[in-house]
Amino acid sequence: MSTSTAPLVTLQGVTKRYAAITALDQVDLTIRAGEAVCLAGENGSGKSTLIKVLVGVEQPSEGRVLFDGVAQARITPTAATQAGVQVIFQDFSLFPNLSVWENIAMTAERATGTRLVHRARARARAREVLDRVGVALDLNARVETLPVAHKQLVAICRALASDARLIIMDEPTTALTEREVARLLDLIRRLKADGVAVLFVSHKLAEVLEVCEHVVVLRNGAKVAEGDASEFDAASLTRAMTGRDVAETPPAPLDAAAAPLLSVDHLGKNGVFNDVSFTLHVGEVLGVAGLLGSGRTSLAKALFGLAKPDQGRVMLDGVDVPLGDPIAASGRGIGYVPEDRLTEGLFLEQSIARNIAVGRFDDHASGGILNLRALWAEAADWLGRLSVKAPDPQAPVRSLSGGNQQRVVLARWMARQPRVLILNGPSVGVDVGSKAEIHGIIADLAARGLGVIVISDDLPELLGTCHRILVMKAGVITDEVEGGAGVSEEDLSHRLAS
């Protein structure tokens, strides 16, 4: 570790332009040893560009970057690594077919310049780093066999094995359970005590304020707020990120006379979930809370026919829905928005309009001829209704932010006029402003008489959108609580963990 009193990293007036687009506009940033800095901002605010500049993937159009007080004429990824700057991306960028020790020591071994790996030295280095962070992992375990939280620990240890002095964590808690998040935050505290700085990028504001000393907020490429974390709360941070107040309102009370809509009776799939029964009413938002591995996603897929249960019934309006048949489920009026929209919910290279229209071709065809004008008009109408921010409906859906991509998936299903819509992680990976807007869409769907099932491990999301919440553990529904103000986040968390 450097003994210099200068900050580890300093950005002075950094600007980055891509043709006519200014991604960063005169941004200043200082990060010191042993400090955790939150970099906050909505999607498209410039966070990713700033990280790319820090690690040498992109060069600033204007301004300076200093490491240990020394201005860098040109930053390369190698120079950033030598300065101790490491990034842990959301996918961790690990070698799944290699062992824990190989992944941890790989970068450090390459830095020695030798052509052959010194196994004993590499294993010793990996063990030393694991001991440093207080983690017990099997050095010989293949990384592809590890749970998400352990993969993340391997990525952190790999950075430390390369003498990281600043670790940039990009959305580090997206796929973690509440207990795993708490362990990660404890690890960050230990790293800070050891002199390692952390740049923490996250949409989860409570975590940001819990672990960071300093907050920097970007909006439209410019720094719009900065200060000690103690100066912010969730409301003020949200206001700085979005430029407006974003208020979460509890769901409107459910009509006591609401008719049953979807009935699930003793549904089970061997080894995954067992004896699941519940009723969803017209206009109701029903939550399913569960940690990873609880069976919640398997249940969602079974309700939509993507997985076939071994026993039980699913009935819509009292009529059986064929099990294990997504086409039949869709035809009866059940829709499903998957958690991983990038691989399961969208055709990324196809246009925004085509992604909305894909389920409606039969309804706009006559005599084997497709009425493209009517199809595109309907897609454009849904883009407007769900406020999808798309400059060109013919642009690839990949070009949209996470929140707008989620709206496109919703628009596709709304065009099909479902009776029941299952939303698996509806706000995963979206920024705080888009999250509030998606919650508003859920409330509007329920007000129009749809039955909505929300599956999530985001407890505030469930409490803010659902009339009732089912608690699922180890494939079994163990509890049922009221949403809104009927239960506290702490109580719900305890029911999940106990």
C-alpha positions as CSV (number, residue, x, y, z in Angstrom):
1,M,0.0,0.0,0.0
2,S,1.3,3.5,-0.9
3,T,2.4,5.7,2.0
4,S,1.4,8.8,-0.1
5,T,-1.0,11.2,1.6
6,A,-2.5,12.0,-1.9
7,P,-5.9,10.5,-2.7
8,L,-5.7,7.1,-4.5
9,V,-7.8,8.3,-7.4
10,T,-8.7,11.8,-8.5
11,L,-10.9,12.9,-11.5
12,Q,-10.6,16.5,-12.5
13,G,-13.1,17.9,-15.0
14,V,-13.5,14.6,-16.8
15,T,-15.6,14.8,-19.9
16,K,-16.3,12.0,-22.3
17,R,-18.1,12.6,-25.7
18,Y,-19.3,10.1,-28.2
19,A,-19.9,12.2,-31.4
20,A,-22.8,14.5,-30.4
21,I,-23.5,12.7,-27.1
22,T,-21.9,13.9,-23.9
23,A,-21.7,10.9,-21.6
24,L,-19.7,12.6,-18.9
25,D,-19.7,16.4,-18.3
26,Q,-16.9,18.0,-16.2
27,V,-17.0,15.4,-13.5
28,D,-14.8,15.7,-10.4
29,L,-14.3,12.7,-8.0
30,T,-11.9,11.9,-5.2
31,I,-11.4,8.5,-3.6
32,R,-9.1,7.9,-0.6
33,A,-7.6,4.8,1.0
34,G,-10.0,3.0,3.3
35,E,-13.1,4.9,2.0
36,A,-16.3,3.6,0.5
37,V,-17.7,6.0,-2.1
38,C,-21.2,5.5,-3.5
39,L,-21.6,6.3,-7.2
40,A,-25.3,6.8,-7.6
41,G,-27.4,7.6,-10.6
42,E,-30.1,6.2,-12.9
43,N,-29.4,4.1,-15.9
44,G,-27.8,6.3,-18.5
45,S,-26.5,8.8,-16.0
46,G,-22.8,8.1,-16.9
47,K,-21.8,5.7,-14.2
48,S,-20.6,3.0,-16.6
49,T,-18.7,5.5,-18.7
50,L,-17.0,6.8,-15.6
51,I,-15.9,3.3,-14.6
52,K,-14.6,2.7,-18.1
53,V,-12.5,5.8,-17.9
54,L,-11.1,4.8,-14.5
55,V,-9.9,1.4,-15.8
56,G,-8.6,2.6,-19.1
57,V,-11.2,1.1,-21.4
58,E,-12.2,4.6,-22.5
59,Q,-10.0,7.8,-22.7
60,P,-11.5,11.1,-21.5
61,S,-12.2,13.7,-24.1
62,E,-11.2,16.4,-21.6
63,G,-10.0,16.5,-18.0
64,R,-7.4,14.6,-16.0
65,V,-7.2,11.3,-14.1
66,L,-4.6,11.1,-11.3
67,F,-3.4,8.0,-9.5
68,D,-1.7,8.8,-6.1
69,G,-1.6,12.5,-7.2
70,V,0.2,11.8,-10.5
71,A,-1.7,12.7,-13.7
72,Q,-1.9,9.9,-16.2
73,A,-1.1,10.9,-19.8
74,R,-3.0,7.8,-21.0
75,I,-4.7,5.2,-18.9
76,T,-4.6,1.6,-20.1
77,P,-6.2,-1.4,-18.4
78,T,-2.7,-2.6,-17.5
79,A,-1.8,0.8,-16.0
80,A,-5.0,0.9,-14.0
81,T,-4.3,-2.6,-12.7
82,Q,-0.8,-1.7,-11.7
83,A,-2.2,1.3,-9.8
84,G,-4.4,-1.1,-7.9
85,V,-7.7,-0.4,-9.6
86,Q,-9.9,-3.5,-10.0
87,V,-13.5,-3.8,-11.2
88,I,-15.9,-6.6,-10.2
89,F,-18.7,-6.7,-12.8
90,Q,-22.2,-8.1,-12.3
91,D,-21.2,-11.3,-14.1
92,F,-17.9,-11.5,-12.1
93,S,-15.9,-12.5,-15.3
94,L,-14.7,-15.7,-13.8
95,F,-13.5,-19.0,-15.5
96,P,-16.3,-21.4,-14.6
97,N,-14.3,-24.5,-15.6
98,L,-11.3,-23.6,-13.4
99,S,-10.9,-24.1,-9.6
100,V,-11.3,-21.5,-6.9
101,W,-7.5,-21.2,-6.5
102,E,-6.9,-20.9,-10.2
103,N,-9.4,-18.1,-10.6
104,I,-8.0,-16.2,-7.6
105,A,-4.4,-16.5,-8.5
106,M,-4.7,-16.3,-12.4
107,T,-4.2,-12.5,-12.8
108,A,-1.4,-12.3,-10.2
109,E,0.4,-15.2,-11.7
110,R,0.3,-13.6,-15.2
111,A,1.7,-10.4,-13.7
112,T,4.9,-12.3,-12.7
113,G,5.8,-12.7,-16.3
114,T,6.5,-16.4,-16.0
115,R,5.2,-18.7,-18.7
116,L,4.4,-21.6,-16.3
117,V,2.0,-21.4,-13.3
118,H,3.8,-22.1,-10.0
119,R,1.0,-24.2,-8.4
120,A,2.3,-24.2,-4.8
121,R,2.8,-20.4,-4.9
122,A,-0.6,-19.8,-6.6
123,R,-2.5,-22.0,-4.1
124,A,-0.7,-20.3,-1.2
125,R,-1.6,-16.9,-2.5
126,A,-5.2,-17.9,-2.9
127,R,-5.3,-19.3,0.6
128,E,-3.7,-16.2,2.0
129,V,-6.3,-13.9,0.5
130,L,-9.2,-16.1,1.6
131,D,-7.8,-16.0,5.1
132,R,-7.4,-12.3,4.9
133,V,-11.2,-11.8,4.2
134,G,-12.2,-14.5,6.7
135,V,-13.8,-16.8,4.1
136,A,-13.6,-20.6,4.0
137,L,-13.9,-22.0,0.5
138,D,-12.6,-25.2,-1.0
139,L,-9.6,-24.2,-3.1
140,N,-10.2,-27.2,-5.5
141,A,-13.9,-26.5,-6.1
142,R,-14.9,-25.7,-9.7
143,V,-16.3,-22.2,-9.8
144,E,-19.3,-23.2,-11.9
145,T,-20.5,-25.4,-9.0
146,L,-20.5,-22.5,-6.5
147,P,-23.5,-20.4,-5.5
148,V,-23.6,-16.8,-6.6
149,A,-22.5,-15.3,-3.3
150,H,-19.3,-17.6,-3.3
151,K,-18.6,-16.7,-6.9
152,Q,-18.6,-13.0,-5.9
153,L,-16.2,-13.8,-3.0
154,V,-13.8,-15.4,-5.5
155,A,-14.0,-12.3,-7.7
156,I,-13.2,-10.1,-4.7
157,C,-10.3,-12.4,-3.6
158,R,-8.9,-12.3,-7.2
159,A,-8.8,-8.5,-7.0
160,L,-7.0,-8.6,-3.6
161,A,-4.5,-11.2,-4.9
162,S,-3.5,-8.6,-7.5
163,D,-2.9,-6.0,-4.7
164,A,-6.1,-4.1,-5.3
165,R,-6.2,-0.7,-3.6
166,L,-9.5,0.4,-5.1
167,I,-12.2,-2.2,-5.8
168,I,-15.1,-1.0,-8.0
169,M,-18.3,-3.0,-7.3
170,D,-20.9,-2.7,-10.0
171,E,-24.4,-3.7,-8.6
172,P,-22.8,-6.2,-6.3
173,T,-26.0,-7.3,-4.5
174,T,-28.4,-7.8,-7.4
175,A,-28.4,-11.6,-7.1
176,L,-27.8,-12.0,-3.4
177,T,-30.2,-12.9,-0.6
178,E,-30.6,-10.6,2.3
179,R,-28.3,-12.7,4.5
180,E,-25.7,-12.7,1.8
181,V,-26.0,-9.0,1.3
182,A,-25.3,-8.5,5.1
183,R,-22.1,-10.7,4.8
184,L,-20.9,-8.7,1.8
185,L,-21.4,-5.4,3.6
186,D,-19.4,-6.8,6.5
187,L,-16.7,-7.8,4.1
188,I,-16.6,-4.3,2.7
189,R,-16.1,-2.9,6.2
190,R,-13.2,-5.3,6.7
191,L,-11.6,-4.2,3.4
192,K,-11.9,-0.5,4.4
193,A,-10.3,-1.2,7.8
194,D,-7.4,-2.8,5.8
195,G,-7.0,0.4,3.8
196,V,-8.8,-0.8,0.6
197,A,-11.1,1.8,-1.0
198,V,-14.4,0.7,-2.6
199,L,-16.4,2.5,-5.2
200,F,-19.9,1.1,-4.7
201,V,-22.5,1.2,-7.5
202,S,-26.0,0.1,-6.6
203,H,-29.7,0.9,-7.1
204,K,-30.4,-0.4,-3.6
205,L,-30.3,2.9,-1.6
206,A,-30.5,1.4,1.9
207,E,-27.3,-0.7,1.2
208,V,-25.5,2.4,-0.2
209,L,-26.2,4.5,2.8
210,E,-25.3,1.7,5.2
211,V,-21.8,1.0,3.9
212,C,-20.6,4.3,2.3
213,E,-19.0,7.4,3.9
214,H,-19.3,9.6,0.8
215,V,-21.9,9.9,-2.0
216,V,-21.6,11.2,-5.5
217,V,-24.7,11.5,-7.7
218,L,-24.6,11.6,-11.5
219,R,-27.5,12.7,-13.7
220,N,-27.3,13.1,-17.5
221,G,-23.5,12.8,-17.3
222,A,-23.0,15.6,-14.8
223,K,-22.4,15.5,-11.1
224,V,-25.5,17.0,-9.5
225,A,-24.9,16.2,-5.8
226,E,-22.1,15.2,-3.5
227,G,-21.5,14.9,0.3
228,D,-21.2,12.7,3.3
229,A,-23.6,9.8,3.4
230,S,-25.0,11.2,6.6
231,E,-26.3,14.1,4.6
232,F,-28.6,11.9,2.6
233,D,-31.6,9.6,3.2
234,A,-33.4,7.5,0.6
235,A,-35.8,10.3,-0.3
236,S,-33.1,13.0,-0.9
237,L,-30.9,10.5,-2.7
238,T,-33.8,9.5,-5.0
239,R,-34.5,13.2,-5.6
240,A,-30.9,13.9,-6.6
241,M,-30.8,10.9,-8.9
242,T,-34.1,11.6,-10.7
243,G,-34.6,15.3,-10.3
244,R,-38.0,14.8,-8.8
245,D,-39.7,13.4,-5.7
246,V,-40.6,9.7,-6.2
247,A,-43.2,8.7,-3.7
248,E,-44.2,5.1,-3.1
249,T,-47.9,4.7,-2.3
250,P,-49.3,1.5,-0.8
251,P,-51.8,-0.5,-2.9
252,A,-55.4,0.6,-2.8
253,P,-57.5,-1.7,-0.6
254,L,-58.8,-4.8,-2.4
255,D,-62.6,-5.0,-2.8
256,A,-63.8,-7.5,-0.3
257,A,-66.3,-8.8,-2.8
258,A,-63.6,-9.4,-5.5
259,A,-64.3,-12.7,-7.3
260,P,-61.8,-15.5,-7.3
261,L,-59.8,-15.5,-10.5
262,L,-56.9,-18.0,-10.4
263,S,-57.0,-21.0,-8.1
264,V,-53.9,-23.2,-7.4
265,D,-54.7,-26.4,-5.6
266,H,-52.0,-28.7,-4.0
267,L,-49.5,-28.0,-6.8
268,G,-46.2,-29.8,-6.5
269,K,-43.1,-30.7,-8.4
270,N,-40.9,-33.4,-6.9
271,G,-37.7,-31.9,-5.3
272,V,-38.7,-28.3,-6.2
273,F,-41.9,-27.3,-4.5
274,N,-44.7,-29.1,-2.7
275,D,-48.4,-28.7,-1.9
276,V,-48.8,-25.1,-3.0
277,S,-52.3,-23.8,-2.7
278,F,-53.7,-20.2,-3.0
279,T,-56.4,-18.1,-4.7
280,L,-55.8,-14.9,-6.6
281,H,-58.8,-12.5,-6.9
282,V,-59.8,-10.0,-9.5
283,G,-57.8,-6.8,-9.1
284,E,-55.5,-8.3,-6.5
285,V,-51.7,-8.1,-6.4
286,L,-50.4,-11.2,-4.7
287,G,-46.7,-11.4,-3.7
288,V,-44.5,-14.4,-3.3
289,A,-41.5,-13.7,-1.0
290,G,-38.7,-16.2,-1.0
291,L,-34.9,-16.4,-1.0
292,L,-32.9,-17.9,-3.8
293,G,-33.5,-21.6,-3.8
294,S,-36.9,-21.3,-2.2
295,G,-38.7,-22.6,-5.3
296,R,-40.3,-19.2,-6.2
297,T,-39.2,-19.1,-9.8
298,S,-40.0,-22.8,-10.4
299,L,-43.5,-22.1,-9.1
300,A,-43.9,-19.1,-11.4
301,K,-42.8,-21.2,-14.4
302,A,-45.1,-24.0,-13.5
303,L,-48.1,-21.6,-13.3
304,F,-47.3,-20.4,-16.9
305,G,-46.6,-24.0,-18.1
306,L,-42.8,-23.7,-18.6
307,A,-42.4,-26.5,-16.1
308,K,-44.8,-29.3,-15.6
309,P,-45.9,-30.1,-12.0
310,D,-46.2,-33.7,-10.9
311,Q,-49.4,-33.1,-9.0
312,G,-52.1,-30.5,-8.4
313,R,-54.4,-28.2,-10.4
314,V,-54.3,-24.7,-11.8
315,M,-57.8,-23.2,-12.6
316,L,-58.7,-19.9,-14.2
317,D,-62.3,-18.8,-13.7
318,G,-63.0,-22.3,-12.4
319,V,-61.7,-24.0,-15.6
320,D,-58.6,-26.2,-15.5
321,V,-55.5,-24.8,-17.3
322,P,-53.4,-27.6,-18.9
323,L,-50.2,-28.1,-17.0
324,G,-46.8,-27.9,-18.7
325,D,-48.2,-26.1,-21.7
326,P,-47.3,-22.4,-22.0
327,I,-49.2,-21.9,-25.2
328,A,-52.4,-23.2,-23.6
329,A,-51.7,-21.0,-20.5
330,S,-51.2,-18.0,-22.7
331,G,-54.3,-18.7,-24.7
332,R,-56.3,-18.9,-21.5
333,G,-55.1,-15.5,-20.4
334,I,-52.0,-16.1,-18.3
335,G,-48.9,-14.0,-19.0
336,Y,-45.4,-14.3,-17.6
337,V,-42.6,-11.7,-17.4
338,P,-39.3,-13.5,-16.6
339,E,-36.7,-12.3,-14.1
340,D,-33.9,-12.5,-16.8
341,R,-35.5,-10.4,-19.5
342,L,-32.2,-10.3,-21.5
343,T,-32.0,-14.1,-22.1
344,E,-35.7,-15.1,-21.6
345,G,-37.9,-12.1,-22.3
346,L,-36.5,-10.1,-25.3
347,F,-35.1,-10.5,-28.8
348,L,-32.3,-8.1,-28.2
349,E,-31.2,-7.5,-31.8
350,Q,-34.8,-7.1,-33.0
351,S,-36.6,-3.7,-33.0
352,I,-38.6,-2.4,-30.1
353,A,-41.8,-2.5,-32.1
354,R,-41.2,-6.1,-33.2
355,N,-40.6,-7.2,-29.6
356,I,-44.0,-5.8,-28.6
357,A,-45.8,-7.1,-31.7
358,V,-44.3,-10.7,-31.7
359,G,-47.3,-12.2,-29.8
360,R,-49.9,-10.5,-32.0
361,F,-49.1,-11.6,-35.5
362,D,-52.2,-13.9,-35.8
363,D,-54.5,-11.0,-34.7
364,H,-53.2,-8.8,-37.5
365,A,-53.2,-11.3,-40.3
366,S,-55.9,-12.0,-42.9
367,G,-55.7,-14.5,-45.7
368,G,-52.1,-15.1,-44.9
369,I,-51.2,-11.4,-45.3
370,L,-49.9,-9.5,-42.3
371,N,-51.2,-6.0,-41.8
372,L,-48.0,-4.4,-40.8
373,R,-49.4,-0.9,-40.5
374,A,-52.0,-2.0,-37.9
375,L,-49.3,-4.0,-36.1
376,W,-46.9,-1.1,-35.8
377,A,-49.6,1.3,-34.8
378,E,-50.6,-1.0,-31.9
379,A,-47.0,-1.4,-30.8
380,A,-46.6,2.4,-30.9
381,D,-49.8,2.8,-28.9
382,W,-48.4,0.6,-26.1
383,L,-45.1,2.4,-26.1
384,G,-47.0,5.5,-25.4
385,R,-49.3,4.0,-22.7
386,L,-46.4,2.5,-20.8
387,S,-44.2,5.6,-21.3
388,V,-41.4,3.7,-23.0
389,K,-38.6,6.2,-23.7
390,A,-37.7,5.2,-27.2
391,P,-36.6,7.8,-29.8
392,D,-37.1,5.3,-32.6
393,P,-39.4,2.2,-32.3
394,Q,-37.4,0.5,-35.0
395,A,-34.2,0.7,-32.9
396,P,-33.0,-2.6,-31.5
397,V,-34.4,-3.2,-28.0
398,R,-30.8,-3.7,-26.8
399,S,-30.4,0.1,-27.0
400,L,-32.9,0.8,-24.2
401,S,-32.2,1.1,-20.5
402,G,-33.2,-1.7,-18.2
403,G,-36.4,0.0,-17.0
404,N,-37.5,0.6,-20.6
405,Q,-36.7,-2.9,-21.6
406,Q,-38.9,-4.1,-18.8
407,R,-41.7,-1.9,-20.1
408,V,-41.4,-3.4,-23.5
409,V,-41.9,-6.9,-22.1
410,L,-44.9,-5.6,-20.2
411,A,-46.3,-3.9,-23.3
412,R,-46.0,-7.2,-25.3
413,W,-48.2,-8.9,-22.7
414,M,-50.6,-6.1,-22.2
415,A,-51.3,-6.1,-26.0
416,R,-52.5,-9.7,-25.5
417,Q,-55.0,-8.6,-22.8
418,P,-54.2,-11.2,-20.2
419,R,-56.4,-12.0,-17.2
420,V,-53.4,-12.9,-14.9
421,L,-49.9,-11.5,-15.2
422,I,-47.0,-13.2,-13.3
423,L,-44.1,-10.8,-12.8
424,N,-40.8,-12.5,-11.7
425,G,-38.5,-9.8,-10.3
426,P,-40.3,-6.9,-12.0
427,S,-37.7,-4.3,-11.1
428,V,-34.4,-6.3,-11.1
429,G,-31.6,-4.2,-12.6
430,V,-33.7,-1.0,-13.1
431,D,-33.0,2.3,-11.5
432,V,-35.0,3.9,-8.7
433,G,-37.1,6.2,-11.0
434,S,-38.0,3.3,-13.4
435,K,-38.8,1.1,-10.4
436,A,-41.4,3.5,-9.0
437,E,-42.9,3.8,-12.5
438,I,-43.1,0.0,-12.9
439,H,-44.8,-0.2,-9.5
440,G,-47.3,2.4,-10.7
441,I,-48.0,0.2,-13.7
442,I,-48.6,-2.8,-11.5
443,A,-51.2,-0.7,-9.5
444,D,-52.8,0.4,-12.7
445,L,-53.1,-3.2,-13.9
446,A,-54.8,-4.3,-10.7
447,A,-57.2,-1.3,-10.9
448,R,-58.2,-2.5,-14.3
449,G,-59.2,-5.9,-12.9
450,L,-56.1,-8.0,-13.7
451,G,-54.8,-10.4,-11.2
452,V,-51.1,-9.8,-10.7
453,I,-48.6,-12.2,-9.0
454,V,-45.3,-10.5,-8.0
455,I,-42.4,-12.8,-7.2
456,S,-39.4,-11.0,-5.6
457,D,-36.8,-11.0,-2.9
458,D,-37.0,-7.2,-2.7
459,L,-39.1,-6.8,0.5
460,P,-39.9,-3.1,0.1
461,E,-41.2,-3.8,-3.4
462,L,-43.5,-6.5,-2.1
463,L,-44.7,-4.4,0.8
464,G,-45.3,-1.4,-1.5
465,T,-47.2,-3.2,-4.3
466,C,-49.0,-6.3,-2.9
467,H,-52.3,-6.8,-1.1
468,R,-51.1,-10.1,0.3
469,I,-47.7,-11.8,0.5
470,L,-47.1,-15.6,0.6
471,V,-43.8,-16.6,2.3
472,M,-42.0,-19.5,0.5
473,K,-39.2,-21.5,2.0
474,A,-37.7,-24.8,0.8
475,G,-40.5,-25.2,-1.8
476,V,-43.3,-24.8,0.7
477,I,-45.7,-21.9,1.4
478,T,-45.0,-21.3,5.1
479,D,-46.9,-18.1,5.9
480,E,-49.3,-15.5,4.6
481,V,-49.2,-11.8,5.6
482,E,-50.9,-8.6,4.6
483,G,-49.1,-6.2,2.3
484,G,-48.9,-2.5,2.6
485,A,-48.8,-1.4,6.2
486,G,-50.0,-4.8,7.4
487,V,-46.5,-6.0,8.2
488,S,-43.1,-4.4,8.6
489,E,-40.0,-5.1,6.5
490,E,-38.2,-6.4,9.6
491,D,-41.1,-8.8,10.4
492,L,-41.2,-10.1,6.8
493,S,-37.5,-10.6,6.8
494,H,-37.7,-12.5,10.0
495,R,-40.4,-14.8,8.6
496,L,-38.1,-15.5,5.6
497,A,-35.1,-16.3,7.7
498,S,-36.5,-18.2,10.6
